[in-house]
Amino acid sequence: MGEKIVEARDIGHAYVRGRATLRGVSLGISRGELVAIVGENGSGKTTLARHLNALIPLQEGELSVTGIDAGDPSRVWELRRACGMVFQNPENQFVSSVVGEDVAFGPLNFGADEPEAREAASAALSAVGLAGFERRDTHALSGGQQQRVALAGVLACDADVIVLDEATSMVDPRGRDELVRAVARARDERGTTVIWITHDMELAARADRVVVMREGEVAADGIPADVLA
């Protein structure tokens, strides 16, 4: 594939001394790729994902995302703008009960003025199929709609990389399909790189690559037809 937008070399991490959660993880992801990271609970996949936008600081190894050194504390906010995350429970990342205000928060936080932020929010909501939802109450939406609002918040910041951490696990099949379609549109129209952390093997089968984590290490990495077989 082409330009590497994520480059991880020998990433190691331990929450408790002597009990490593990540052990020498090395991984490259190209611009525009859709990569599924799978593995049982405790395999290290979420820990790896949270390194990608500095929610967890580097302890060992090197990590570059969109050319930004994830180990440089002075570039944390730059990194978080370039690499946005959508979490398992969208309500945990809402900062406003009004959809438009919530989606506009990211651009405002990164320096946009209010008209620019509102415009970015409206465009992002349209991109995820929620045009006209600006004045809706976030807590009155379905689970799938809430996840698409969370995704819109990332898109409004013009993120190059989107990491979805079990983002379909708490929604019904319809909500799951709505989110998958919205992510696919973002990838097709913007060239966004997408990293799915998931237990959903059907979703993983649609990816360009599947990375299997086991006990803090990369156990397999390849096209779905090979890895999932």
C-alpha positions as CSV (number, residue, x, y, z in Angstrom):
1,M,0.0,0.0,0.0
2,G,1.0,3.7,0.0
3,E,2.1,6.2,2.6
4,K,2.2,4.9,6.2
5,I,-0.1,7.1,8.3
6,V,0.4,5.0,11.4
7,E,3.8,3.6,12.3
8,A,4.3,1.7,15.6
9,R,7.6,0.1,16.6
10,D,8.1,-2.1,19.6
11,I,5.3,-0.6,21.7
12,G,5.3,-1.8,25.2
13,H,3.0,-0.9,28.1
14,A,2.3,-2.1,31.6
15,Y,-0.5,-0.8,33.9
16,V,1.1,-2.7,36.7
17,R,4.9,-3.2,36.9
18,G,5.9,-6.6,35.8
19,R,2.5,-7.3,34.0
20,A,2.8,-6.2,30.4
21,T,-0.4,-5.4,28.5
22,L,1.5,-4.7,25.3
23,R,4.7,-6.5,24.3
24,G,6.8,-5.2,21.5
25,V,3.9,-4.3,19.2
26,S,4.9,-3.2,15.7
27,L,2.4,-2.2,13.1
28,G,2.1,0.0,10.0
29,I,-1.2,1.3,8.6
30,S,-1.4,3.0,5.2
31,R,-3.4,6.1,4.4
32,G,-7.0,5.2,3.5
33,E,-6.8,1.7,4.8
34,L,-9.6,0.1,6.9
35,V,-8.0,-2.1,9.5
36,A,-9.9,-4.3,12.0
37,I,-8.1,-5.1,15.2
38,V,-9.6,-8.1,16.9
39,G,-8.8,-10.3,19.9
40,E,-10.3,-11.5,23.2
41,N,-10.8,-9.3,26.2
42,G,-7.4,-8.4,27.7
43,S,-5.5,-9.0,24.5
44,G,-4.3,-5.4,24.4
45,K,-6.3,-4.0,21.5
46,T,-7.9,-1.1,23.4
47,T,-4.7,-0.2,25.0
48,L,-3.0,0.0,21.6
49,A,-5.9,2.1,20.3
50,R,-5.7,4.6,23.1
51,H,-2.0,5.1,22.4
52,L,-3.0,6.4,18.9
53,N,-4.2,9.7,20.2
54,A,-2.3,9.9,23.5
55,L,-5.0,8.8,25.9
56,I,-2.3,6.5,27.1
57,P,1.3,7.9,27.1
58,L,4.1,5.9,25.5
59,Q,6.2,3.9,27.9
60,E,8.3,1.9,25.4
61,G,8.8,2.0,21.7
62,E,8.0,4.6,19.0
63,L,4.7,5.7,17.5
64,S,4.0,8.2,14.7
65,V,0.5,9.1,13.6
66,T,0.1,11.3,10.5
67,G,3.8,12.2,11.0
68,I,3.2,13.3,14.6
69,D,5.4,11.8,17.3
70,A,2.9,10.4,19.9
71,G,5.7,10.5,22.5
72,D,6.0,14.3,22.3
73,P,3.9,15.8,25.0
74,S,3.9,19.2,23.3
75,R,2.0,17.7,20.3
76,V,-0.8,15.9,22.2
77,W,-3.6,18.3,21.0
78,E,-2.3,18.2,17.4
79,L,-2.4,14.4,17.5
80,R,-5.9,14.3,18.9
81,R,-7.1,16.5,16.1
82,A,-5.5,14.3,13.5
83,C,-6.7,11.0,15.1
84,G,-10.2,11.0,16.6
85,M,-11.9,8.3,18.6
86,V,-15.4,7.0,18.8
87,F,-16.0,5.0,22.0
88,Q,-18.2,2.2,23.0
89,N,-20.7,4.4,24.8
90,P,-21.2,7.7,22.9
91,E,-22.9,9.4,25.9
92,N,-19.6,9.3,27.7
93,Q,-18.1,11.6,25.1
94,F,-20.9,14.1,24.7
95,V,-20.1,17.6,26.0
96,S,-23.5,19.1,25.2
97,S,-27.1,17.8,25.2
98,V,-27.7,19.7,21.9
99,V,-26.5,17.8,18.8
100,G,-25.1,20.8,16.9
101,E,-23.3,22.2,19.9
102,D,-21.7,18.9,20.7
103,V,-20.4,18.4,17.2
104,A,-19.1,22.0,17.0
105,F,-17.2,21.6,20.3
106,G,-14.2,20.0,18.7
107,P,-13.6,22.6,16.0
108,L,-14.1,25.4,18.6
109,N,-11.7,23.6,21.0
110,F,-9.1,23.5,18.2
111,G,-9.4,27.2,17.4
112,A,-12.2,27.7,14.9
113,D,-14.5,30.7,15.3
114,E,-18.2,30.0,15.9
115,P,-19.4,30.4,12.3
116,E,-16.7,28.1,11.1
117,A,-17.5,25.5,13.9
118,R,-21.2,25.6,13.1
119,E,-20.5,25.1,9.4
120,A,-18.2,22.2,10.1
121,A,-20.7,20.7,12.4
122,S,-23.5,20.9,9.8
123,A,-21.3,19.4,7.1
124,A,-20.3,16.6,9.4
125,L,-23.9,15.8,10.4
126,S,-24.9,15.8,6.8
127,A,-22.0,13.4,6.0
128,V,-23.3,10.9,8.6
129,G,-26.9,11.1,7.4
130,L,-28.1,13.4,10.2
131,A,-28.7,16.7,8.3
132,G,-31.1,18.9,10.2
133,F,-30.4,17.3,13.6
134,E,-28.5,20.4,15.0
135,R,-31.2,21.3,17.5
136,R,-32.0,17.7,18.6
137,D,-31.4,16.4,22.2
138,T,-28.5,14.0,22.1
139,H,-30.1,11.9,24.8
140,A,-33.3,11.5,22.9
141,L,-31.6,9.8,19.9
142,S,-31.3,6.1,19.2
143,G,-28.1,4.3,20.0
144,G,-27.1,4.3,16.3
145,Q,-27.9,8.0,15.9
146,Q,-25.8,8.8,19.0
147,Q,-22.9,6.9,17.6
148,R,-23.2,8.8,14.3
149,V,-23.2,12.1,16.3
150,A,-20.0,11.0,18.0
151,L,-18.6,10.2,14.5
152,A,-19.7,13.6,13.2
153,G,-17.8,15.2,16.1
154,V,-14.6,13.5,14.8
155,L,-15.3,14.4,11.2
156,A,-16.0,18.1,12.1
157,C,-12.3,18.3,13.2
158,D,-11.2,16.9,9.8
159,A,-9.4,14.0,11.4
160,D,-7.2,11.9,9.1
161,V,-7.6,8.8,11.2
162,I,-10.7,7.5,13.0
163,V,-10.4,4.9,15.7
164,L,-13.7,3.1,16.6
165,D,-13.3,1.3,19.9
166,E,-16.1,-1.3,20.1
167,A,-18.4,1.4,18.7
168,T,-21.0,-1.1,17.4
169,S,-21.2,-3.3,20.5
170,M,-24.0,-1.3,22.3
171,V,-26.3,-0.7,19.3
172,D,-28.9,-2.8,17.5
173,P,-28.3,-4.3,14.1
174,R,-29.9,-1.3,12.3
175,G,-27.8,1.2,14.3
176,R,-24.7,-0.9,13.5
177,D,-25.4,-0.8,9.8
178,E,-26.1,3.0,9.9
179,L,-22.7,3.6,11.6
180,V,-20.9,1.2,9.2
181,R,-22.3,3.1,6.2
182,A,-21.4,6.5,7.7
183,V,-17.8,5.4,8.2
184,A,-17.7,4.0,4.7
185,R,-18.8,7.3,3.3
186,A,-16.2,9.2,5.3
187,R,-13.5,6.9,4.0
188,D,-14.7,7.0,0.3
189,E,-15.3,10.8,0.3
190,R,-12.4,12.0,2.5
191,G,-9.8,9.3,2.2
192,T,-10.0,8.8,6.0
193,T,-8.0,6.0,7.5
194,V,-10.3,3.8,9.7
195,I,-9.2,1.5,12.6
196,W,-12.0,-0.7,14.0
197,I,-11.5,-2.3,17.4
198,T,-14.1,-5.0,17.4
199,H,-15.3,-8.5,18.4
200,D,-17.6,-8.5,15.3
201,M,-16.1,-11.0,12.8
202,E,-18.6,-10.0,10.1
203,L,-17.4,-6.4,10.4
204,A,-13.7,-7.6,10.4
205,A,-14.3,-9.6,7.3
206,R,-15.1,-6.3,5.4
207,A,-11.8,-4.7,6.3
208,D,-8.7,-4.4,4.1
209,R,-6.7,-6.1,6.8
210,V,-7.3,-7.9,10.1
211,V,-4.8,-7.6,13.0
212,V,-5.2,-10.2,15.7
213,M,-4.0,-9.4,19.2
214,R,-3.2,-12.1,21.7
215,E,-1.7,-11.5,25.2
216,G,-0.3,-8.1,24.2
217,E,1.3,-9.1,20.9
218,V,0.3,-9.1,17.2
219,A,-0.5,-12.8,16.6
220,A,-1.6,-12.4,13.0
221,D,-1.8,-9.6,10.4
222,G,-3.2,-10.0,6.9
223,I,-6.2,-9.9,4.6
224,P,-9.4,-11.2,6.1
225,A,-9.6,-14.2,3.8
226,D,-6.3,-15.5,5.2
227,V,-6.5,-14.4,8.8
228,L,-10.1,-15.4,9.5
229,A,-9.7,-18.7,7.8
